[in-house]
Amino acid sequence: MQQELRKKTRAAHLAYLEGALSQVVVAGPLLDDKGEPIGSMLLMEFPDYRAAVAFAADDPYAKAGLFASVAITPWRQVLPPRPES
């Protein structure tokens, strides 16, 4: 049932992420040992925690109830070094 809902919602989820592509560092499904999706992992840049929470809440997968939980954790890139802006 979850896989069917995921398939039905996938195009909207991908379009949502593509709309924020400038903020995406890396994104993709988490897989079980058979290669089947069991969740999602998004590493994104946001100006603050509140913006990250709002983005996660508006994800079509979240609105469809596909996420049993969502963890939003601050992160800092160390390697590879980023060029100075």
Helices and strands as residue ranges (DSSP letters): H 2-18, G 21-23, E 24-31, E 37-44, H 49-58, H 60-63
